[in-house]
């Protein structure tokens, strides 16, 4: 954001205009008086302004600069007189709003607050739909409201109401790889995804124009053939259309048939179908109907399979599926025109009963090109393929636009019906199910499926409470509810819905965000502001931020923390070069409570308001660690316009109990010093080897901002030599 005071030699009416690659004009404002009427929603010339000599004015421009510092902004002005051109305002008349040479990079209090200063515009300036409702201009499905986003604000059910609702059972999934020898970075192959119900709209449908990996087809195939294999033309039992019978085979009726079917076709001479490998004699009047219908059949298929642009067919006219024998348009197409000397300028009069080649638009006729006809009598059979069913819980590292796996509704209804019956049986029928907010399933086909169920309940018909519990559907169990898979001779018992032992998440556990930084002043300030907003919105005091500062020179990080309203913070300063692994380890070492959660964090993150609940629910001491998938925003994108992709390969954002973190040995600070990448995968290997599960989910509205790499990882700015 740039603001400049403006001085004018003489009074008068002036027009001003900004020039740049990516710029949005906000407006000119008189000294602390007028209100800017132009918003950031429109880019247009500034209206005529009357400027008085020796008075100062400031204007405001939002400019998206590249990551090399090579972009620029120019502002021109001219007197409001006919014929005069714009001139660039030079340094004699333009300057910064405030001398910022003595200010730190995070000092922004001196900037006047206008519409351009806020992410969320006031309601009167937001775009509205036809009904007056405020609309979201972006097409991302994830921007639509979801009850998961605010479910944390619903009062929790009394935990004593949930005791002994289900029988206790041991929880020992077969996919845990404790003490299993894992090669370096092989832990990625032992991370599985969870299924989610209802749809959380994390699938990036608006980005599938760039990556169609969700459909599990070759991108080359999809570009060329589309979804042809899932849509076929129906075969006709008879060569004649079923609603235009022609038992007598008269010429007049056949002409009427062709007129009806090919109402928008060109003249007869322009549409010729090639014959088979052998030359057939000219059709007789009795077979004209059949030939005309075959023409329509073939050309209708040509229209449907438009990716095969050709007019040469080398299959017999008795076969109604010539698509597999079509050739490319670049081949010889003279077979489609039996006339050895075609005259493109010759205009044929339309035959009786046929339509002329009239068109509102002049189109140059391409010789040898047979125009496609439309057979309105054709029907199609579509195979309703659900590509979601083809996905597995394997951690697919190649597809970064697909969302969370979808859980079948029938399975959810069956499990929750059993659970609600047990809950009301234990509590005297005081609960009514209002809404299914969220169900997450981790599949284990050998022993049983684990579910996290989150329900909105009505208690005694008066108060609304939320339930968020882990339950276990045990597939094999003994007489006392204990797991038993050794006795395979006996008849299999019915699945048992039970309460997994040692798998309860704590609602009030402390969460520590650990962030190492170096010379990232404005991002540090943004991070602190986001944490302030998180505390203000959730009223949750059970979290803290720990910032490890590697000698930042662009801001006073400790002073910014003192001035903030975050509930708890810790500032640690370390000398030397920036090291992410060492910075994280130093931050974790300052935590005294080993039964609290550590969240290894990045600086350039936008957090949803339910981030604290999400971390707590998916971290269980001695059992679960949490590696949420963040959406990496593209350059120029924002949380309100989220273009980008899911970072399916990264595990740098990681939640784990401190006791488990210490048990696995913490960060590898010996191998990973001043280089970036790999430390998260190496940590994942040791987490899995120690018998922990890693929960892997895409979080709604969890974004990683695009940012420049300037000033990071001990890079030095090149200074030009003065000659």
C-alpha positions as CSV (number, residue, x, y, z in Angstrom):
1,X,0.0,0.0,0.0
2,X,1.4,3.4,-1.0
3,X,0.2,6.8,0.0
4,X,1.7,10.0,-1.3
5,X,1.1,13.6,-0.4
6,X,0.5,15.8,-3.5
7,X,1.6,19.4,-4.0
8,X,0.5,21.5,-6.9
9,X,2.0,24.7,-8.2
10,X,-1.3,26.2,-9.0
11,X,-4.9,25.7,-8.2
12,X,-7.3,24.1,-10.8
13,X,-9.0,21.0,-12.0
14,X,-6.7,18.0,-12.4
15,X,-7.2,14.5,-13.8
16,X,-4.9,11.7,-12.5
17,X,-4.3,8.2,-13.8
18,X,-2.1,5.3,-12.4
19,X,-0.1,3.1,-14.7
20,X,1.4,-0.3,-13.8
21,X,1.1,-4.0,-14.6
22,X,-1.2,-5.0,-11.7
23,X,-2.7,-2.0,-9.9
24,X,-6.0,-1.0,-8.4
25,X,-6.8,2.7,-8.0
26,X,-8.4,3.7,-4.7
27,X,-8.7,7.4,-4.7
28,X,-7.5,10.9,-3.7
29,X,-8.3,12.3,-0.3
30,X,-8.1,15.8,1.0
31,X,-6.4,16.3,4.3
32,X,-8.3,14.2,6.9
33,X,-11.7,15.4,5.7
34,X,-13.3,13.8,2.6
35,X,-14.5,10.2,2.3
36,X,-13.2,8.1,-0.5
37,X,-16.1,7.2,-2.7
38,X,-14.2,5.0,-5.0
39,X,-13.7,1.5,-3.8
40,X,-11.4,-1.3,-4.8
41,X,-14.1,-3.1,-6.7
42,X,-13.7,-1.0,-9.8
43,X,-10.8,0.3,-11.7
44,X,-11.4,3.4,-13.6
45,X,-10.1,6.9,-14.1
46,X,-10.3,9.2,-11.2
47,X,-13.0,11.9,-11.5
48,X,-12.0,15.5,-12.0
49,X,-10.6,17.0,-8.8
50,X,-10.0,20.6,-7.9
51,X,-6.6,21.0,-6.3
52,X,-5.5,24.1,-4.4
53,X,-2.0,25.3,-4.5
54,X,0.3,24.6,-1.6
55,X,-2.1,22.1,-0.1
56,X,-1.1,18.4,0.5
57,X,-3.2,15.5,-0.8
58,X,-2.7,11.8,-0.6
59,X,-3.8,9.0,-2.9
60,X,-3.8,5.3,-2.4
61,X,-2.9,2.5,-4.7
62,X,-2.8,-1.3,-4.2
63,X,0.0,-2.8,-6.2
64,X,0.8,-6.5,-6.6
65,X,4.5,-6.5,-7.0
66,X,6.5,-9.4,-8.4
67,X,9.0,-11.4,-6.2
68,X,12.1,-9.8,-7.8
69,X,11.4,-6.1,-7.0
70,X,11.5,-5.1,-10.7
71,X,7.9,-3.9,-11.0
72,X,6.9,-0.2,-10.7
73,X,4.0,2.2,-10.3
74,X,3.6,5.5,-12.2
75,X,1.0,8.2,-11.6
76,X,0.2,10.8,-14.2
77,X,-1.7,14.0,-14.1
78,X,-2.9,16.7,-16.5
79,X,-4.9,19.9,-16.3
80,X,-8.5,19.3,-17.2
81,X,-8.3,21.0,-20.6
82,X,-8.9,19.6,-24.0
83,X,-5.9,18.3,-25.9
84,X,-3.5,18.1,-23.0
85,X,-1.7,14.8,-22.3
86,X,-0.8,13.1,-19.1
87,X,2.6,13.7,-17.6
88,X,4.2,11.5,-15.0
89,X,4.4,13.2,-11.6
90,X,8.0,13.5,-10.7
91,X,9.8,13.8,-7.4
92,X,9.4,17.5,-7.2
93,X,5.7,17.1,-6.5
94,X,5.4,13.6,-5.0
95,X,6.7,12.0,-1.8
96,X,5.9,9.3,0.8
97,X,3.0,10.0,3.1
98,X,5.4,9.7,6.0
99,X,9.1,9.5,6.2
100,X,9.5,5.7,6.9
101,X,13.3,5.6,6.9
102,X,13.4,5.4,10.7
103,X,10.5,2.9,11.0
104,X,10.6,-0.8,11.2
105,X,9.0,-2.9,8.5
106,X,6.0,-3.9,10.7
107,X,5.2,-0.3,11.6
108,X,1.9,0.5,9.9
109,X,0.1,2.6,12.5
110,X,0.9,5.8,10.6
111,X,-1.1,4.7,7.6
112,X,-4.6,6.1,7.4
113,X,-7.3,3.5,7.5
114,X,-9.6,3.4,4.4
115,X,-11.4,0.7,2.5
116,X,-8.1,-0.5,1.0
117,X,-6.7,-1.1,4.5
118,X,-9.0,-4.0,5.3
119,X,-9.5,-7.5,4.1
120,X,-13.3,-7.5,4.7
121,X,-15.1,-4.7,3.1
122,X,-18.1,-3.1,4.8
123,X,-21.4,-4.7,3.8
124,X,-22.5,-1.7,1.7
125,X,-19.5,-2.1,-0.5
126,X,-19.7,-5.9,-1.0
127,X,-21.1,-7.3,-4.3
128,X,-24.7,-8.3,-4.1
129,X,-26.9,-10.7,-6.1
130,X,-30.3,-10.2,-7.7
131,X,-32.1,-10.7,-4.4
132,X,-29.8,-8.3,-2.5
133,X,-27.9,-11.1,-0.8
134,X,-24.1,-10.7,-0.5
135,X,-22.5,-13.1,-2.9
136,X,-19.1,-14.6,-3.1
137,X,-17.5,-13.8,-6.5
138,X,-15.1,-16.7,-6.5
139,X,-16.2,-20.2,-7.6
140,X,-14.4,-22.3,-5.0
141,X,-16.8,-24.8,-3.3
142,X,-14.9,-24.5,0.0
143,X,-16.1,-20.9,0.4
144,X,-19.6,-22.0,1.0
145,X,-20.7,-22.1,4.7
146,X,-20.3,-25.3,6.6
147,X,-21.4,-26.1,10.2
148,X,-18.0,-27.6,10.9
149,X,-16.5,-24.1,10.8
150,X,-18.4,-22.8,13.8
151,X,-19.3,-26.1,15.7
152,X,-16.6,-25.3,18.3
153,X,-18.9,-22.6,19.7
154,X,-21.7,-25.1,20.6
155,X,-21.6,-26.2,24.3
156,X,-20.1,-29.6,24.8
157,X,-22.2,-32.4,26.2
158,X,-21.5,-33.4,29.8
159,X,-18.8,-36.1,29.6
160,X,-20.4,-38.1,32.4
161,X,-23.4,-38.7,30.0
162,X,-21.0,-40.7,27.7
163,X,-19.5,-43.0,30.3
164,X,-20.3,-46.7,29.8
165,X,-22.6,-46.0,26.9
166,X,-20.6,-48.5,24.9
167,X,-18.6,-51.5,26.1
168,X,-14.8,-50.9,26.3
169,X,-12.6,-52.6,23.8
170,X,-8.9,-52.7,22.9
171,X,-7.7,-50.4,20.1
172,X,-4.9,-51.9,18.1
173,X,-5.1,-51.2,14.3
174,X,-3.2,-53.5,12.0
175,X,-1.7,-50.6,9.9
176,X,0.4,-49.4,12.8
177,X,4.1,-50.1,11.9
178,X,5.7,-50.0,15.4
179,X,9.2,-51.4,15.4
180,X,9.0,-52.1,11.7
181,X,12.2,-51.2,9.8
182,X,11.4,-48.2,7.6
183,X,13.9,-46.8,5.1
184,X,14.6,-43.1,4.9
185,X,11.5,-41.3,3.7
186,X,9.5,-44.5,3.3
187,X,7.0,-43.4,6.0
188,X,5.0,-41.6,3.3
189,X,3.8,-45.1,2.1
190,X,2.4,-45.9,5.5
191,X,0.2,-42.8,5.8
192,X,-3.5,-43.4,5.1
193,X,-6.4,-41.0,4.5
194,X,-9.6,-40.8,6.4
195,X,-13.1,-40.8,5.0
196,X,-15.4,-37.9,5.7
197,X,-19.2,-37.4,5.9
198,X,-21.0,-35.2,4.9
199,X,-19.2,-33.6,2.0
200,X,-16.9,-30.9,3.2
201,X,-16.3,-29.5,-0.3
202,X,-12.5,-29.7,-0.1
203,X,-12.3,-30.9,-3.7
204,X,-10.9,-28.1,-5.8
205,X,-13.3,-28.3,-8.7
206,X,-12.4,-24.8,-9.8
207,X,-8.8,-26.0,-10.4
208,X,-9.5,-29.1,-12.4
209,X,-9.1,-27.1,-15.6
210,X,-5.3,-27.3,-14.8
211,X,-5.2,-30.8,-13.2
212,X,-7.8,-33.5,-14.0
213,X,-6.2,-36.2,-11.8
214,X,-9.4,-36.7,-9.9
215,X,-10.9,-38.7,-12.8
216,X,-8.1,-41.3,-12.8
217,X,-7.6,-41.0,-16.5
218,X,-4.6,-40.1,-18.5
219,X,-4.5,-36.3,-19.0
220,X,-3.7,-36.8,-22.7
221,X,-6.6,-39.1,-23.1
222,X,-9.0,-36.7,-21.4
223,X,-7.8,-33.8,-23.6
224,X,-8.4,-35.9,-26.8
225,X,-11.3,-38.1,-26.0
226,X,-13.1,-36.6,-23.0
227,X,-15.5,-39.0,-21.3
228,X,-16.4,-40.9,-24.4
229,X,-16.0,-44.3,-22.8
230,X,-18.8,-43.5,-20.4
231,X,-21.3,-42.4,-23.0
232,X,-22.3,-44.7,-25.9
233,X,-24.8,-44.4,-28.7
234,X,-27.7,-46.8,-28.5
235,X,-27.9,-49.5,-31.2
236,X,-31.1,-49.5,-33.3
237,X,-32.9,-52.9,-33.8
238,X,-34.0,-51.8,-37.2
239,X,-32.3,-49.6,-39.9
240,X,-35.4,-47.4,-40.1
241,X,-36.3,-44.9,-37.4
242,X,-39.0,-46.4,-35.2
243,X,-41.3,-43.4,-35.3
244,X,-41.1,-43.0,-39.1
245,X,-41.9,-46.4,-40.5
246,X,-41.6,-46.9,-44.3
247,X,-43.0,-50.3,-45.1
248,X,-43.6,-49.5,-48.8
249,X,-40.2,-47.9,-49.4
250,X,-41.6,-45.2,-51.6
251,X,-39.4,-42.4,-52.8
252,X,-41.6,-39.6,-51.7
253,X,-41.8,-40.9,-48.2
254,X,-38.1,-41.4,-48.0
255,X,-37.6,-37.8,-49.1
256,X,-40.0,-36.7,-46.4
257,X,-38.0,-38.7,-43.9
258,X,-34.7,-37.2,-44.8
259,X,-36.3,-33.7,-44.7
260,X,-37.5,-34.3,-41.2
261,X,-34.4,-35.8,-39.8
262,X,-31.9,-33.5,-41.5
263,X,-33.7,-30.2,-41.2
264,X,-30.6,-28.2,-40.7
265,X,-28.3,-30.0,-43.1
266,X,-26.7,-28.5,-46.3
267,X,-27.6,-29.7,-49.7
268,X,-27.4,-33.3,-50.8
269,X,-24.2,-32.8,-52.8
270,X,-22.2,-31.5,-49.8
271,X,-23.0,-34.6,-47.6
272,X,-21.5,-37.8,-49.0
273,X,-20.4,-40.7,-46.9
274,X,-17.5,-42.9,-48.0
275,X,-18.2,-46.5,-49.0
276,X,-16.6,-49.6,-47.8
277,X,-13.3,-51.1,-48.9
278,X,-15.3,-52.4,-51.9
279,X,-17.2,-50.1,-54.2
280,X,-21.0,-50.5,-53.9
281,X,-23.4,-49.6,-56.7
282,X,-25.4,-46.4,-56.5
283,X,-28.4,-46.8,-54.2
284,X,-31.7,-47.5,-55.7
285,X,-34.8,-45.5,-54.8
286,X,-35.9,-48.3,-52.6
287,X,-32.7,-48.1,-50.5
288,X,-32.5,-44.3,-50.3
289,X,-34.2,-44.2,-46.9
290,X,-31.7,-46.7,-45.5
291,X,-28.7,-44.7,-46.9
292,X,-30.0,-41.4,-45.7
293,X,-30.5,-42.9,-42.2
294,X,-27.0,-44.3,-42.3
295,X,-25.7,-40.9,-43.2
296,X,-27.4,-39.4,-40.2
297,X,-26.2,-42.1,-37.9
298,X,-22.6,-41.7,-38.9
299,X,-22.6,-38.0,-38.8
300,X,-24.4,-37.9,-35.5
301,X,-21.6,-40.1,-34.1
302,X,-19.1,-37.7,-35.6
303,X,-20.8,-34.9,-33.8
304,X,-20.7,-36.7,-30.4
305,X,-17.1,-37.8,-30.8
306,X,-16.0,-34.3,-31.9
307,X,-12.5,-35.0,-30.9
308,X,-12.2,-37.3,-33.9
309,X,-12.5,-34.6,-36.6
310,X,-12.6,-36.6,-39.8
311,X,-14.8,-37.3,-42.7
312,X,-13.4,-40.6,-43.8
313,X,-15.0,-43.8,-42.6
314,X,-13.6,-47.1,-43.7
315,X,-16.2,-49.4,-42.1
316,X,-19.1,-51.0,-43.8
317,X,-22.3,-49.1,-43.7
318,X,-24.1,-52.0,-42.1
319,X,-22.0,-51.4,-38.9
320,X,-23.4,-48.6,-36.7
321,X,-20.3,-48.1,-34.6
322,X,-17.6,-46.7,-37.0
323,X,-15.9,-44.6,-34.3
324,X,-13.0,-47.0,-33.8
325,X,-12.1,-46.9,-37.5
326,X,-12.1,-43.1,-37.9
327,X,-8.9,-41.5,-39.1
328,X,-7.4,-38.1,-38.6
329,X,-8.5,-35.1,-40.6
330,X,-5.0,-34.5,-41.9
331,X,-5.3,-37.7,-44.0
332,X,-6.7,-37.7,-47.6
333,X,-10.4,-36.7,-47.5
334,X,-11.1,-37.0,-51.2
335,X,-13.0,-40.2,-50.7
336,X,-15.8,-38.1,-49.1
337,X,-16.4,-36.4,-52.5
338,X,-17.0,-38.8,-55.4
339,X,-17.1,-35.9,-57.8
340,X,-13.7,-35.8,-59.5
341,X,-14.1,-32.1,-60.5
342,X,-16.0,-30.4,-57.7
343,X,-17.0,-26.8,-58.3
344,X,-17.1,-25.0,-55.0
345,X,-18.8,-21.9,-56.6
346,X,-21.6,-23.9,-58.0
347,X,-24.8,-23.4,-56.0
348,X,-27.4,-26.1,-56.2
349,X,-31.0,-25.3,-55.8
350,X,-32.6,-27.1,-52.9
351,X,-34.6,-30.1,-53.9
352,X,-38.3,-30.3,-53.2
353,X,-38.9,-30.8,-49.6
354,X,-35.3,-30.0,-48.5
355,X,-34.0,-26.9,-46.6
356,X,-31.5,-24.5,-48.2
357,X,-28.0,-23.8,-46.9
358,X,-29.0,-20.4,-45.6
359,X,-26.9,-19.0,-42.7
360,X,-26.7,-15.7,-41.0
361,X,-22.9,-16.0,-40.9
362,X,-20.7,-16.3,-44.0
363,X,-18.4,-19.3,-43.6
364,X,-15.7,-20.2,-46.0
365,X,-16.3,-23.6,-47.5
366,X,-13.5,-26.0,-47.0
367,X,-13.1,-28.5,-49.9
368,X,-13.5,-32.1,-48.9
369,X,-15.1,-31.3,-45.5
370,X,-18.3,-33.1,-44.9
371,X,-20.4,-31.0,-42.5
372,X,-21.7,-32.9,-39.5
373,X,-25.4,-33.7,-39.4
374,X,-27.5,-34.0,-36.3
375,X,-29.8,-37.0,-35.9
376,X,-32.4,-35.9,-33.4
377,X,-33.7,-39.5,-33.2
378,X,-30.6,-40.8,-31.6
379,X,-30.5,-41.9,-28.0
380,X,-27.5,-42.4,-25.7
381,X,-26.7,-44.7,-22.8
382,X,-24.6,-43.0,-20.1
383,X,-22.7,-45.0,-17.6
384,X,-23.0,-43.1,-14.3
385,X,-19.5,-43.5,-13.1
386,X,-18.8,-42.2,-9.6
387,X,-15.0,-41.5,-9.7
388,X,-15.1,-41.0,-5.9
389,X,-15.7,-44.7,-5.5
390,X,-12.5,-45.5,-7.3
391,X,-10.4,-43.7,-4.8
392,X,-8.6,-45.5,-2.0
393,X,-7.3,-44.4,1.4
394,X,-3.8,-44.6,0.1
395,X,-2.0,-41.3,0.4
396,X,-1.9,-40.3,-3.3
397,X,1.0,-37.9,-3.7
398,X,0.2,-37.2,-7.4
399,X,-3.2,-35.6,-7.2
400,X,-3.3,-32.2,-5.5
401,X,-6.9,-31.1,-6.4
402,X,-9.0,-33.9,-5.0
403,X,-10.7,-33.4,-1.6
404,X,-11.2,-35.6,1.4
405,X,-12.5,-39.1,0.7
406,X,-16.3,-39.3,1.0
407,X,-17.9,-41.7,3.4
408,X,-21.1,-43.5,2.3
409,X,-24.3,-42.2,3.9
410,X,-25.7,-45.6,4.4
411,X,-22.8,-46.6,6.5
412,X,-23.0,-43.5,8.6
413,X,-26.7,-43.9,9.2
414,X,-26.3,-47.5,10.3
415,X,-23.5,-46.7,12.8
416,X,-25.2,-43.7,14.2
417,X,-28.5,-45.4,14.6
418,X,-26.8,-48.0,16.8
419,X,-25.0,-45.3,18.8
420,X,-28.0,-43.1,19.4
421,X,-30.0,-46.1,20.6
422,X,-27.2,-47.0,23.1
423,X,-26.9,-43.3,24.2
424,X,-30.6,-42.9,24.9
425,X,-30.8,-46.3,26.5
426,X,-28.1,-45.2,28.9
427,X,-29.5,-41.7,29.6
428,X,-33.3,-42.3,29.6
429,X,-34.0,-41.1,26.1
430,X,-33.3,-37.4,26.7
431,X,-31.4,-36.8,23.4
432,X,-32.6,-36.1,20.0
433,X,-30.3,-36.0,16.9
434,X,-30.6,-32.7,15.2
435,X,-27.7,-32.7,12.7
436,X,-24.8,-34.9,11.7
437,X,-22.0,-32.3,11.7
438,X,-19.0,-34.5,10.9
439,X,-18.1,-38.2,10.7
440,X,-14.5,-39.3,10.0
441,X,-13.6,-42.9,9.4
442,X,-10.2,-44.6,9.5
443,X,-10.6,-48.0,7.8
444,X,-9.1,-51.2,9.0
445,X,-10.7,-54.1,7.2
446,X,-8.8,-56.7,9.2
447,X,-9.9,-55.6,12.7
448,X,-12.4,-52.8,12.6
449,X,-13.1,-49.2,11.7
450,X,-12.5,-46.2,13.9
451,X,-15.0,-43.3,13.7
452,X,-14.9,-39.8,15.0
453,X,-18.6,-38.8,15.3
454,X,-19.6,-35.2,15.8
455,X,-23.4,-34.7,16.4
456,X,-25.6,-31.8,17.3
457,X,-28.1,-33.0,19.9
458,X,-31.1,-31.6,21.6
459,X,-31.0,-32.4,25.3
460,X,-34.4,-32.7,27.1
461,X,-36.0,-30.7,24.3
462,X,-34.5,-27.5,25.7
463,X,-30.7,-27.1,25.1
464,X,-28.5,-27.8,22.1
465,X,-25.2,-29.6,22.8
466,X,-22.5,-31.1,20.8
467,X,-21.0,-34.6,20.9
468,X,-17.5,-35.3,19.6
469,X,-16.3,-38.8,20.4
470,X,-14.2,-41.7,19.0
471,X,-16.0,-45.0,18.7
472,X,-14.8,-48.3,17.3
473,X,-16.7,-50.8,15.1
474,X,-14.9,-54.1,16.0
475,X,-15.2,-56.7,13.4
476,X,-13.8,-59.7,15.4
477,X,-14.3,-59.9,19.2
478,X,-14.5,-62.4,22.0
479,X,-17.1,-63.2,24.5
480,X,-16.1,-60.4,26.8
481,X,-15.7,-57.9,24.0
482,X,-12.0,-58.4,23.8
483,X,-10.4,-58.7,20.4
484,X,-9.7,-62.2,19.3
485,X,-8.5,-63.1,15.8
486,X,-6.8,-66.4,16.6
487,X,-9.9,-68.6,16.7
488,X,-10.8,-68.6,13.0
489,X,-12.7,-71.9,13.1
490,X,-15.7,-70.6,14.9
491,X,-18.4,-68.7,13.1
492,X,-17.7,-65.0,12.8
493,X,-19.4,-62.8,15.4
494,X,-21.4,-59.7,14.4
495,X,-19.5,-56.4,14.5
496,X,-19.4,-54.8,17.9
497,X,-19.8,-51.1,18.4
498,X,-17.5,-50.2,21.4
499,X,-15.5,-47.5,23.1
500,X,-11.8,-47.8,22.2
501,X,-9.6,-47.7,25.3
502,X,-7.1,-44.9,25.6
503,X,-8.5,-43.0,22.6
504,X,-10.2,-40.0,24.1
505,X,-9.2,-36.4,23.1
506,X,-8.9,-33.7,25.7
507,X,-11.1,-30.6,25.2
508,X,-9.0,-28.1,27.1
509,X,-5.4,-29.2,26.4
510,X,-2.9,-26.4,25.8
511,X,-1.7,-26.0,22.2
512,X,1.7,-24.4,21.5
513,X,2.3,-22.9,18.0
514,X,6.1,-23.0,17.5
515,X,7.4,-20.7,14.7
516,X,11.0,-20.0,13.7
517,X,11.5,-16.6,11.9
518,X,14.2,-14.4,10.4
519,X,13.7,-11.0,8.8
520,X,10.0,-11.6,7.9
521,X,8.6,-8.5,9.7
522,X,5.3,-8.0,7.9
523,X,4.6,-11.8,7.9
524,X,5.4,-12.0,11.6
525,X,3.1,-9.0,12.3
526,X,0.4,-10.8,10.2
527,X,0.8,-14.0,12.2
528,X,0.5,-12.2,15.5
529,X,-2.6,-10.4,14.2
530,X,-4.2,-13.7,13.1
531,X,-3.5,-15.2,16.6
532,X,-5.1,-12.1,18.2
533,X,-8.2,-12.6,16.0
534,X,-8.3,-16.3,16.8
535,X,-8.4,-15.5,20.5
536,X,-11.0,-12.8,20.1
537,X,-13.3,-15.0,18.0
538,X,-13.1,-18.2,19.9
539,X,-12.5,-16.9,23.5
540,X,-10.1,-19.8,23.9
541,X,-7.2,-19.1,26.3
542,X,-5.6,-22.5,26.1
543,X,-3.0,-21.8,23.4
544,X,0.2,-19.9,23.1
545,X,2.7,-18.9,20.4
546,X,6.4,-19.5,20.7
547,X,8.5,-17.4,18.2
548,X,12.2,-18.3,17.8
549,X,13.9,-15.3,16.2
550,X,17.2,-15.7,14.4
551,X,18.5,-12.1,14.8
552,X,15.8,-10.3,12.8
553,X,16.8,-6.8,11.9
554,X,13.6,-5.5,10.3
555,X,11.4,-5.5,13.4
556,X,11.3,-5.8,17.2
557,X,9.5,-9.1,17.5
558,X,9.5,-9.1,21.3
559,X,7.9,-5.7,21.4
560,X,5.2,-6.7,18.9
561,X,4.4,-9.7,21.2
562,X,4.2,-7.4,24.2
563,X,1.8,-5.1,22.4
564,X,-0.4,-7.9,21.3
565,X,-3.5,-9.4,23.0
566,X,-2.5,-13.1,22.5
567,X,-3.2,-15.0,25.7
568,X,0.3,-16.5,26.1
569,X,3.5,-16.1,24.2
570,X,7.2,-16.9,24.4
571,X,10.0,-15.0,22.6
572,X,13.4,-16.7,22.1
573,X,16.3,-15.1,20.3
574,X,19.0,-17.2,18.8
575,X,22.2,-16.0,17.1
576,X,23.5,-17.4,13.8
577,X,22.0,-18.5,10.6
578,X,18.4,-19.5,10.2
579,X,17.8,-23.2,10.9
580,X,14.3,-24.5,10.8
581,X,14.9,-27.8,12.6
582,X,17.0,-26.1,15.3
583,X,14.4,-23.3,15.8
584,X,11.6,-25.8,16.2
585,X,13.6,-27.9,18.7
586,X,14.5,-24.8,20.8
587,X,10.9,-23.7,20.9
588,X,9.6,-27.2,22.0
589,X,12.3,-27.4,24.7
590,X,10.9,-24.4,26.5
591,X,7.5,-26.1,27.0
592,X,7.3,-27.4,30.6
593,X,4.1,-29.4,30.4
594,X,4.8,-32.7,28.5
595,X,1.1,-33.4,28.3
596,X,0.4,-30.5,26.1
597,X,0.3,-30.4,22.3
598,X,3.0,-29.0,20.1
599,X,2.1,-27.7,16.7
600,X,5.1,-27.2,14.4
601,X,4.1,-24.3,12.4
602,X,5.0,-22.1,9.4
603,X,4.8,-18.3,9.3
604,X,2.8,-17.8,6.2
605,X,-0.4,-19.5,7.2
606,X,-4.1,-18.5,7.3
607,X,-5.8,-20.3,10.1
608,X,-9.5,-21.2,10.2
609,X,-11.3,-20.4,13.4
610,X,-11.7,-24.1,14.3
611,X,-8.0,-24.8,14.0
612,X,-7.6,-25.3,17.8
613,X,-10.4,-27.8,17.9
614,X,-9.1,-29.6,14.9
615,X,-5.6,-30.0,16.4
616,X,-7.0,-31.3,19.8
617,X,-9.4,-33.8,18.2
618,X,-6.7,-35.4,16.1
619,X,-4.0,-35.6,18.7
620,X,-4.2,-38.3,21.3
621,X,-1.3,-38.9,23.6
622,X,0.5,-42.1,22.8
623,X,-1.9,-42.8,19.9
624,X,-2.4,-40.1,17.3
625,X,-0.4,-37.3,15.7
626,X,-1.9,-34.8,13.2
627,X,-0.6,-33.7,9.8
628,X,-3.2,-31.5,8.3
629,X,-3.0,-30.8,4.5
630,X,-2.7,-27.1,3.8
631,X,-3.9,-25.5,0.5
632,X,-1.0,-23.6,-1.1
633,X,-2.3,-20.4,-2.7
634,X,-1.1,-19.3,-6.1
635,X,0.5,-15.9,-6.7
636,X,-2.2,-13.3,-6.4
637,X,-4.7,-15.5,-4.6
638,X,-6.1,-15.0,-1.2
639,X,-8.4,-16.8,1.3
640,X,-11.4,-15.1,-0.4
641,X,-10.1,-16.1,-3.9
642,X,-8.4,-19.4,-3.2
643,X,-6.7,-20.6,-6.4
644,X,-4.0,-23.1,-5.8
645,X,-3.5,-26.8,-4.8
646,X,-3.3,-29.0,-1.8
647,X,0.2,-29.6,-0.5
648,X,-0.1,-33.4,-0.4
649,X,3.7,-33.9,-0.1
650,X,4.4,-31.6,2.8
651,X,4.3,-32.7,6.5
652,X,5.9,-29.5,7.9
653,X,2.7,-28.5,9.7
654,X,2.5,-31.2,12.4
655,X,0.7,-31.6,15.7
656,X,1.9,-34.0,18.4
657,X,1.9,-34.3,22.2
658,X,5.2,-33.1,23.6
659,X,5.7,-36.4,25.5
660,X,5.5,-38.2,22.1
661,X,7.8,-35.7,20.5
662,X,10.4,-36.2,23.1
663,X,10.0,-40.0,22.9
664,X,10.9,-40.1,19.2
665,X,13.9,-37.9,19.7
666,X,12.6,-34.5,18.5
667,X,13.9,-32.8,15.4
668,X,17.0,-34.0,13.5
669,X,19.2,-30.9,14.1
670,X,22.4,-32.6,13.0
671,X,21.5,-33.5,9.4
672,X,19.1,-30.6,8.7
673,X,20.8,-27.3,9.4
674,X,20.7,-24.5,6.9
675,X,19.0,-26.4,4.1
676,X,15.3,-26.6,3.4
677,X,13.3,-29.8,2.8
678,X,13.3,-33.3,4.1
679,X,13.2,-32.7,7.8
680,X,9.5,-33.2,7.9
681,X,9.7,-36.6,6.1
682,X,12.5,-37.7,8.4
683,X,10.4,-36.8,11.4
684,X,7.4,-38.7,10.0
685,X,9.5,-41.9,9.7
686,X,10.4,-41.8,13.4
687,X,6.8,-41.0,14.4
688,X,5.5,-44.1,12.6
689,X,8.3,-46.3,13.9
690,X,7.3,-45.5,17.4
691,X,3.8,-46.8,16.9
692,X,1.8,-43.6,16.4
693,X,-0.9,-43.1,13.8
694,X,-0.7,-40.0,11.7
695,X,-4.1,-38.5,10.9
696,X,-4.1,-36.9,7.4
697,X,-6.9,-34.6,6.4
698,X,-7.5,-31.6,4.2
699,X,-8.7,-28.7,6.4
700,X,-11.2,-26.3,5.1
701,X,-10.0,-22.7,4.8
702,X,-6.5,-23.7,5.9
703,X,-4.2,-21.8,3.5
704,X,-0.5,-21.1,2.9
705,X,0.1,-17.7,1.4
706,X,2.2,-17.3,-1.6
707,X,5.3,-15.2,-0.6
708,X,8.6,-14.1,-1.9
709,X,11.8,-16.0,-0.7
710,X,13.7,-12.8,-0.4
711,X,15.5,-12.5,2.9
712,X,14.9,-16.1,3.9
713,X,17.4,-18.9,4.6
714,X,20.3,-16.5,5.1
715,X,20.3,-15.1,1.6
716,X,22.2,-11.9,1.2
717,X,21.0,-9.0,-0.9
718,X,23.3,-8.2,-3.8
719,X,24.6,-4.6,-3.6
720,X,25.5,-2.9,-6.8
721,X,29.0,-1.4,-6.8
722,X,29.2,2.4,-7.1
723,X,31.5,3.5,-9.7
